[in-house]
Amino acid sequence: MPSQREDIQFAAGNTLRLLRWNRSVNRVEVVHGPGQATPLHGQGDHWHYHRATELTLIQRGAGTRFIADHIELFDSGDLVLIGANVPHYWHQRGVSSGLSIQWDFPLEHGIWGFGEAAPLRKLTESARRGLHIQGKTSDIARRRIEELPSLSGLARLALFFQILDGLAEAPPQDIRPLSLRPFSLDGTEEHQEAVRQAVSYILAHYRETVSLQDLLRLTSMSRATFARQFRHHAGKSFSTFLNQVRLQAVCRALRDTTNQVGNIALDHGFNQLSFFNRLFRREFGISPSEFRNQQYSSILNAPSDH
């Protein structure tokens, strides 16, 4: 089967590649400078990985992001740093827009010869778990990233290194690791496409009964091979992955609707409410009702723009 490893090509002499999209993460363009862009079919709407490190800013939109073994809702303003060969995927709800910087500093790159690059090396290693950038660090980085499309040449390169410096020197509370362990697929993953198909099927049918047999038929794998390869690529078993997808969808429904908790659980594939409540508390440390109350409280207490 074909691998879903993306082969990123940098323009001759370029250190980085700046991507922009206005509707969907699979319809992007490479931004070369002010008024200069080349269309490119993006890979962000399916499970994929690449040799380049990537910093992605969601300017508009919402959905669920998958980085290594981590599944979480995202909203406008989300900023994540993804290390080399770490599998990732954005399952967007509706229209989204954003910017993404990609770069590749292999071991033989000259930058590692500078003593000043030590914090960058540490950041690069940490990014193998995926990093959620928060707080003041996120605010500053977001403004700088949004300035990049208007720059080219040395000015763009200088701002790029300012962004890296801000991330490398960020206070610990602004950098949240996502995956439980470092990930790095080696680029020869023959089962990557099959796992992508399984993930896509789960996302399309998670409200229904999804059986292991369905996925075995879809991927043409044996039970043992599927279990091994799914855990290798997704970092967890199929059943755990399915339950976490359902839980994240439940969280959004708890936040965005006034439907009863029991009805939400049933609508999202949980047929046993006692199991759902136990699983929700184990995953988030609180009950679904407490989660909803926290969300309402945070909305009411959010600072006004006026």
C-alpha positions in Angstrom: 0.0 0.0 0.0 1.2 3.5 -0.6 2.7 5.4 2.3 1.1 8.6 3.5 4.4 10.2 4.2 4.4 13.7 2.6 7.5 14.6 0.6 8.0 18.3 1.3 10.0 20.2 -1.3 11.7 23.4 -0.3 12.5 26.0 -2.9 16.2 26.1 -3.7 18.1 28.0 -1.1 15.0 28.4 1.2 15.1 27.5 4.9 11.3 27.4 5.4 8.0 27.0 3.6 5.0 29.1 4.5 1.5 27.6 3.8 -1.8 29.4 3.9 -5.4 28.2 3.5 -8.7 30.0 3.5 -11.4 27.3 3.4 -9.9 23.8 3.9 -6.6 22.3 5.1 -6.4 20.3 1.9 -6.6 23.4 -0.3 -3.5 25.4 0.5 -1.0 27.6 -1.2 2.7 28.2 -0.7 3.3 31.9 0.1 6.5 33.1 -1.4 6.1 36.8 -0.6 3.6 39.7 -0.8 1.2 38.8 -3.7 3.2 35.7 -4.6 1.7 32.2 -4.0 1.5 28.8 -5.6 -1.5 26.4 -5.1 -0.7 23.1 -3.4 -2.9 20.2 -2.5 -2.6 20.0 1.3 -2.3 16.8 3.3 -3.8 18.1 6.6 -7.2 16.5 6.1 -5.9 12.9 6.6 -3.5 11.1 8.8 0.0 11.9 7.5 3.6 12.8 8.6 6.6 14.4 7.0 10.3 15.0 7.7 9.8 18.8 8.3 8.9 20.3 11.6 5.7 22.3 11.5 4.1 25.2 13.4 0.4 25.5 12.6 -1.9 28.4 13.5 -5.7 28.0 13.1 -6.9 31.5 12.4 -10.6 30.5 11.9 -12.5 27.3 12.4 -13.0 24.4 14.8 -12.8 20.7 14.9 -10.7 17.9 16.3 -7.0 17.5 15.9 -5.0 14.3 16.2 -1.3 14.6 17.0 0.5 11.3 17.6 -1.6 9.6 20.3 -3.4 12.7 21.4 -7.0 13.7 20.4 -8.4 17.1 21.3 -10.9 19.7 20.2 -9.4 22.9 18.5 -10.9 26.3 17.9 -9.8 29.6 16.4 -6.4 30.7 17.7 -5.1 27.2 18.2 -1.3 27.0 17.8 0.7 23.7 17.8 4.3 22.7 17.0 4.6 19.2 15.5 8.0 17.5 15.3 9.5 15.7 12.3 7.8 12.5 11.3 5.0 12.9 13.9 1.6 11.7 12.5 -1.1 14.4 12.6 -4.5 15.2 11.2 -7.1 18.0 11.4 -10.7 16.9 11.3 -12.4 20.3 10.7 -16.0 21.3 11.2 -17.0 23.5 8.4 -14.7 26.2 6.9 -11.3 26.9 8.4 -8.3 29.2 7.6 -4.8 29.4 8.9 -1.0 29.5 8.4 1.6 26.9 8.7 5.4 27.2 8.8 7.5 24.1 7.8 11.2 23.8 8.1 13.9 21.0 8.1 17.1 21.2 10.1 18.7 17.7 9.7 21.6 16.7 11.9 24.1 17.8 9.4 22.6 21.3 9.2 25.0 24.1 10.0 22.7 25.7 12.6 23.6 22.9 15.1 27.2 24.1 15.1 26.2 27.3 17.0 26.2 27.1 20.8 23.2 29.5 20.8 21.1 26.7 19.1 21.0 24.6 22.3 17.5 25.8 23.3 16.3 25.1 19.7 17.6 21.5 19.9 15.7 20.9 23.1 12.5 22.4 21.6 13.0 20.2 18.5 13.2 17.1 20.7 10.1 18.1 22.7 8.2 18.6 19.5 8.2 14.9 18.9 5.3 14.8 21.4 3.5 17.6 19.7 3.4 20.9 21.7 0.3 23.1 22.3 1.5 26.7 22.5 -0.5 28.8 25.0 -0.5 32.0 27.0 1.5 35.1 26.2 3.9 33.0 24.1 1.0 32.0 21.8 -0.2 35.6 21.5 3.3 36.9 20.5 3.9 34.0 18.1 0.5 34.4 16.5 1.1 38.0 15.7 4.5 37.2 14.2 3.2 34.3 12.1 0.5 36.5 10.7 3.1 39.0 9.6 5.1 36.5 7.6 3.0 36.5 4.4 3.8 40.2 3.9 7.6 39.6 4.1 10.2 37.9 1.9 13.9 37.3 1.9 16.0 38.2 4.9 13.1 40.0 6.6 11.0 36.9 6.6 14.0 34.7 7.8 14.7 37.1 10.6 11.1 37.0 11.8 11.1 33.3 11.6 14.0 33.0 13.9 12.3 35.4 16.3 9.4 33.0 16.3 11.7 30.1 17.1 13.4 32.0 19.8 10.1 32.9 21.4 9.1 29.2 21.5 12.5 28.0 22.6 12.7 30.5 25.5 9.0 30.2 26.5 8.1 29.6 30.2 7.1 26.0 30.9 3.4 26.9 31.6 3.1 28.1 28.0 4.2 24.9 26.4 2.0 21.8 26.8 3.1 18.4 25.5 0.3 16.5 23.9 1.4 13.0 23.2 2.2 10.7 26.1 5.4 9.6 24.4 7.7 10.9 21.6 6.6 9.8 18.1 8.8 9.5 14.9 7.7 7.3 12.1 10.6 6.3 9.9 9.2 7.0 6.4 8.8 3.4 5.3 5.3 2.7 6.8 3.6 0.3 4.4 0.5 0.2 6.5 0.0 4.0 6.8 -2.7 4.1 4.1 -4.7 1.3 5.8 -4.6 3.0 9.1 -5.7 6.3 7.5 -8.7 4.5 6.0 -9.5 3.0 9.4 -9.3 6.5 11.1 -11.5 8.0 8.4 -14.1 5.3 8.8 -14.1 5.8 12.6 -14.6 9.5 12.2 -17.4 9.1 9.7 -19.3 6.4 11.7 -18.4 7.0 15.4 -22.1 7.7 16.2 -22.9 4.2 15.0 -21.8 0.7 16.1 -18.2 0.4 14.8 -16.9 -3.1 15.0 -13.4 -4.5 14.7 -14.6 -6.7 11.9 -15.7 -3.7 9.9 -12.2 -2.3 10.0 -10.6 -5.6 9.2 -12.7 -5.9 6.1 -11.9 -2.3 5.2 -8.1 -2.6 5.6 -7.7 -6.3 4.5 -5.6 -6.9 7.6 -5.6 -9.8 10.0 -6.7 -9.1 13.6 -3.1 -9.3 14.9 -1.7 -7.1 12.2 -4.4 -4.5 12.5 -4.0 -4.3 16.3 -0.2 -3.9 16.0 -0.3 -1.3 13.2 -3.1 0.8 14.6 -1.3 1.1 17.9 2.0 1.8 16.2 0.5 4.7 14.1 -2.2 6.0 16.5 -0.5 5.3 19.8 -3.5 3.4 21.2 -5.9 0.6 20.5 -8.8 0.9 18.2 -11.4 0.8 21.0 -9.6 3.5 23.0 -9.3 5.6 19.9 -13.0 5.2 19.1 -14.0 6.1 22.6 -11.8 9.2 22.7 -13.2 10.4 19.4 -16.7 10.0 20.8 -15.8 11.7 24.1 -14.4 14.8 22.2 -17.6 15.0 20.2 -19.6 14.8 23.4 -17.6 17.6 24.9 -18.4 19.9 22.0 -22.1 19.0 22.3 -22.0 19.6 26.0 -20.5 23.0 25.4 -22.5 24.1 22.3 -26.0 22.7 23.1 -28.5 22.4 25.9 -29.4 18.8 25.1 -29.7 16.5 28.1 -26.4 14.7 28.9 -28.0 11.2 28.5 -29.3 12.1 25.0 -25.9 13.5 24.0 -24.2 10.2 25.1 -26.7 8.1 23.2 -26.4 10.3 20.1 -22.6 9.8 20.1 -22.5 6.0 20.2 -22.6 5.4 23.9 -25.4 2.9 24.4 -24.7 2.3 28.1 -24.9 5.5 30.2 -23.2 3.9 33.2 -20.2 3.0 31.0 -20.2 6.5 29.5 -20.2 8.3 32.8 -17.4 6.1 34.2 -15.4 6.6 31.0 -16.0 10.4 30.9 -14.9 10.8 34.6 -11.8 8.7 34.0 -10.8 10.7 30.9 -11.5 14.2 32.3 -11.6 13.8 36.1 -15.1 15.3 36.4 -18.7 14.3 35.4 -20.3 15.4 32.2 -22.5 17.8 34.1 -19.6 19.4 35.9 -17.8 19.7 32.6 -20.8 21.6 31.1 -21.0 23.9 34.1 -17.3 24.7 33.8 -17.7 25.6 30.1 -20.7 27.9 30.9 -18.7 29.5 33.7 -15.7 30.2 31.5 -17.9 31.7 28.8 -19.7 34.0 31.3 -16.4 35.1 32.9 -14.5 35.6 29.6 -13.2 39.2 29.2 -15.3 41.4 26.9 -13.9 42.9 23.7 -15.5 46.2 24.6 
